[in-house]
């Protein structure tokens, strides 16, 4: 079922609309200096989305303060992008879950279907299980769950923590929203994911 979701352009369009809403909220708040925020979107080269996504899906919504001398950048959280990772966040979340299990055949099929190398899939799994649980972000956010989330089973256990949301697409959106303030410095190595 996750594979169907990852191949759905309407799901990615929904994530874009959520990002636009988050951007509108950030713009309304303005700059801390009191200046007006102007659009300063920038291009990303996201990988892994379904065929036929328009160029708007490759733009990161961001703003820049209009006050000369400030010019501070304000980049709101995103449901489409996890920090600086080059793959769409939904893939970084869901492919390690789909990859669960010992079969090399499953790893090969996922790599072919989503054009992700097996090494990248293994790196994402390590990132979820070794980097995220040791981060300040995880320490601050994990307390929001009624029951502990098993770090050795991330990210599947994180999706399971939102089991009250029965619709699969909605559950993924809830998790991506929860992850949206994820800092970009959560990197397993010096490369982008």
C-alpha positions in Angstrom: 0.0 0.0 0.0 2.9 2.3 0.7 4.2 1.7 -2.8 0.9 2.9 -4.3 1.1 6.0 -2.2 4.6 6.8 -3.3 3.5 6.5 -7.0 0.6 8.8 -6.6 1.0 12.3 -8.0 -2.1 13.4 -6.1 -0.4 12.5 -2.8 2.6 14.7 -3.8 0.3 17.5 -4.8 -1.3 17.3 -1.4 2.2 17.6 0.3 2.9 20.6 -1.9 -0.4 22.3 -0.7 0.5 21.6 2.9 4.0 23.2 2.2 2.3 26.2 0.7 0.1 26.6 3.8 3.1 26.4 6.1 4.9 29.0 3.9 1.9 31.3 4.1 1.9 31.1 7.9 5.6 31.8 8.0 5.2 34.8 5.6 2.3 36.2 7.8 4.6 36.1 10.8 7.2 38.3 9.1 10.8 38.7 10.0 11.7 39.0 13.7 13.2 42.4 12.9 9.7 43.5 11.8 10.5 43.4 8.1 8.3 42.0 5.4 9.2 38.7 3.9 9.6 38.4 0.1 9.6 35.2 -1.8 13.0 33.7 -2.2 12.2 30.2 -3.4 15.0 28.1 -4.6 15.3 25.1 -6.9 15.8 21.6 -5.5 16.5 18.5 -7.6 14.4 16.0 -5.6 14.6 12.4 -6.6 12.1 9.6 -6.3 8.8 11.3 -7.1 6.2 9.8 -9.4 6.3 10.5 -13.2 4.8 13.7 -14.4 5.4 16.0 -11.3 5.5 19.6 -12.4 8.4 22.0 -11.8 6.6 23.4 -8.7 7.5 20.2 -6.9 11.2 21.0 -7.3 10.9 24.4 -5.6 11.7 24.9 -1.9 9.5 27.6 -0.5 11.5 30.2 1.3 11.5 33.9 2.1 14.0 36.8 2.6 13.5 39.8 4.8 13.0 43.1 2.9 14.9 45.2 5.3 18.3 46.3 4.0 20.9 45.1 6.5 18.8 42.2 7.8 17.9 40.2 4.7 17.5 37.2 7.0 16.2 34.1 5.2 13.1 32.3 6.6 12.6 28.8 5.3 9.5 27.2 6.8 9.2 23.5 7.6 8.4 21.2 4.7 6.5 18.0 4.4 8.1 17.3 1.0 11.7 17.7 2.0 13.5 16.2 5.0 16.3 18.7 5.6 18.9 18.6 2.9 18.1 15.1 1.7 17.9 14.9 -2.1 15.1 12.3 -2.1 11.5 13.3 -1.3 10.9 12.9 2.4 8.1 10.4 1.8 10.6 8.0 0.3 13.1 8.5 3.1 10.3 7.6 5.5 8.6 4.8 3.7 11.2 2.9 1.7 13.1 1.7 4.9 9.7 0.3 6.1 9.1 -1.4 2.8 12.7 -2.7 2.9 12.1 -4.5 6.2 12.9 -8.2 6.0 16.0 -10.1 5.1 15.4 -10.8 1.4 17.9 -9.4 -1.0 15.2 -9.7 -3.7 13.0 -7.2 -1.8 15.9 -4.7 -1.7 16.6 -5.2 -5.4 12.9 -4.6 -6.3 12.6 -1.5 -4.2 15.9 -0.1 -5.7 14.6 -0.7 -9.2 11.0 0.6 -8.6 12.1 3.8 -7.0 15.5 4.3 -8.7 17.3 4.3 -5.3 20.5 2.4 -4.9 20.5 -0.5 -2.4 23.4 1.3 -0.5 21.2 4.4 -0.2 18.3 2.3 1.3 20.7 0.8 3.8 22.2 4.2 4.6 18.6 5.5 5.3 17.9 2.6 7.6 21.1 3.3 9.5 20.2 7.0 9.7 16.8 6.2 11.2 18.3 3.7 13.7 21.6 5.3 14.6 21.5 9.0 14.0 17.9 10.1 14.7 17.5 8.4 18.1 20.7 10.2 19.4 19.6 13.6 18.2 18.3 16.5 20.3 15.3 16.6 17.9 14.3 13.0 18.9 14.9 13.7 22.6 12.6 16.7 22.4 9.9 15.1 20.2 9.6 11.5 21.4 8.0 12.6 24.7 4.9 13.6 22.7 3.9 10.0 22.4 1.8 8.2 24.9 3.8 5.0 24.5 7.5 4.8 23.8 8.5 4.4 20.1 11.0 1.6 19.5 14.1 3.2 18.1 15.4 -0.2 16.9 12.3 -0.4 14.6 12.4 3.1 13.2 10.8 4.4 11.0 8.1 1.7 11.0 7.5 2.1 14.8 7.1 5.9 14.2 4.3 5.2 11.6 2.8 2.7 14.1 2.8 5.4 16.8 0.2 7.3 14.7 -2.1 4.2 14.5 -5.0 6.3 15.6 -5.0 7.7 12.1 -6.6 4.9 10.0 -6.1 6.3 6.4 -2.7 5.4 5.2 -2.1 8.7 3.3 -3.2 10.7 6.3 -0.9 8.7 8.6 2.1 9.4 6.4 1.1 13.1 6.3 0.9 13.2 10.1 4.3 11.6 10.4 5.8 14.0 7.8 4.3 17.0 9.7 5.7 15.7 12.9 9.1 15.4 11.2 9.0 18.7 9.4 11.1 20.6 12.0 13.8 18.0 11.6 17.1 19.9 11.5 19.2 19.5 8.3 22.4 18.7 10.4 21.1 15.2 11.2 23.4 13.6 8.7 24.9 10.1 8.8 27.9 11.2 6.8 29.0 14.2 4.8 26.8 13.3 1.8 23.2 14.4 1.2 20.7 11.7 1.5 
